[in-house]
């Protein structure tokens, strides 16, 4: 089978393998939101992403969204840099610009200390 030519774009919802993991990190085959632009992803072979879960806990770094008609949250404080080809990332949808902007604002507030 030929390798996938898919290059993730910011705002894409992808399914990929998060293992191996440690501690409280999300694990297994699961959805994630791509937060880095396609230009970076194509050049580096990596993508920055945040895991998505249906286990809504009300934490301040959760951003609500719908995934396949199910209420879900993007976990904005678990940013990962992952090799999208090695982890077999497959696009399954995308979020609105507003949802992507909310996630990026939460990440910015976390890393800037604001």
Secondary structure, DSSP 4 states (H G I P E B T S, - for coil): -PPP-----TTEEEEEE--S--TTS--SEEEEEE-S-HHHHHHHSEEEEEEEES-----TTEEEEEETTEEEEEEEEEEEEEETTTTT-EEEEE--HHHHHHHHHHHHHHHHT-
